[in-house]
């Protein structure tokens, strides 16, 4: 039996780190797409101490740049005959206004547009496999997102939380669209809600923020607990054949009502494709 080749984006900390660690222990051949090479090398060293015979490949990717995403995907398609699992985990929470290389608001640009573009570049290879999987790491924030297709939807900055929630709703809309489009294929589409989990994505740099950070660690799940459902979806066939898309703590959960609106999905995906095509 050959190895399971698994791509994970954003694996150097938090939920991505715990997911990578558990899947590595389970014998997955990890292809880690990270922005920071130093942190990635440290992670690889740590994993290989657990199992020196395991396989961890590091490829740099920055989801805020379409050209760098394309380079990453070209490398993957060149070097790997198989992709069994793609875990779209990387994401940002922006406290200040920032934009991607193409001029998109950073949160939506990285969490959604970058993830969308990366997935579309790799999807044909995934479709070639037998029961390959795409796992979108979602968030409880998807229920608080609100999307309307407007010309400025990908460039307008509102506030950190709203932009983050909107990006997670966008990812879930994309996952739903993938599920509908490839329902008759061998490709399995799932989304994981890790719950309210402690992660460095929320880390504050002020004194007040540091006190909140300590409280946050006490009242939230650990990253290890949050990663559990992602690992189940990636490493078992427990939910492969059911009709649910989103899961939390080993149980399926209802999708936000907006995800079920086909016209919204169609219009949103069409605008997404147009926005990307104009910038590649």
Residue, then its C-alpha position, 0 to 999 in steps of 0.5 A: x500500500x502506497x503512502x497517503x500524500x497530504x498537503x496542509x497549508x499553514x502548518x507551523x502553529x495552532x490547529x495546522x501544527x496539531x493536524x500535521x503532527x497527528x497525520x504524520x504519526x498516522x503515516x501520512x507523507x506530508x507536503x507542508x505549504x508555509x510562508x515562513x521557511x524557518x518555522x517550517x524547518x523547525x516543524x520538520x525537525x520536530x516531526x522527524x524526531x518522532x519518526x525519522x523514517x517519516x516523510x515531510x516535504x516543505x514547499x513555500x507558499x504565500x496565499x497573498x500572492x497569486x504568482x507565488x501560489x502558482x509557483x507552489x502548485x506548479x511544483x506540487x504537480x511536477x513532483x507528486x503523481x498523487x495528491x490524496x488530501x488537501x487541507x486548506x488550513x492557512x488563514x489570517x486575522x488582520x487588525x489593521x488594513x492591509x492588501x494582497x499583492x493583487x490589491x485585495x483586502x488581506x483577510x478575504x484575499x488570503x483566507x478565501x481568494x488565495x485558497x480558492x486559486x490554490x485549490x482550483x490549480x490542484x483539483x484536476x490532480x485530486x480528481x485523478x485519485x481514488x477517494x481523494x479529499x479536500x478539507x476546508x478548515x472553517x470557523x464558527x464565524x461562518x454563521x456570522x458572515x454576510x456576503x453580497x456580490x458588489x464590485x468592492x466585496x474583495x477590496x473593502x476593509x470593514x473590521x477584523x472580525x467581520x472580514x474574518x467571518x465573511x472569509x469563512x462564509x466564503x470558503x464554505x460557499x466554495x466548499x458547497x459549490x465544489x460538493x455540488x459540482x463533483x458529487x458524481x466523482x470520487x472526490x470527497x469534499x468536507x469542511x471542519x469547524x474546529x470550534x472556539x479554539x486557542x490559536x496564535x492567529x488571535x494573539x494581541x500585542x498590547x498589555x490589555x491584549x495579553x491579559x485577554x490572551x490568558x483568559x482566552x487560553x482558559x475558556x477555549x479549546x486547545x489547538x489539539x482538541x480543535x484539530x481532532x475533527x480535521x484528522x478524523x475527516x482526513x485519516x478515516x472514511x467515517x464520513x466519506x459517504x454521507x451527505x453532510x458537508x460541515x462537521x464539528x467535534x465528530x458530529x455534522x452540523x447545519x450549514x448557514x442559511x446563506x450557503x443554501x442559496x444557489x443564486x448567491x453561490x452562483x453569483x459569488x463564484x462567478x465574481x470570484x472567478x472573474x476577479x482572479x482571472x483579471x489578476x493572473 
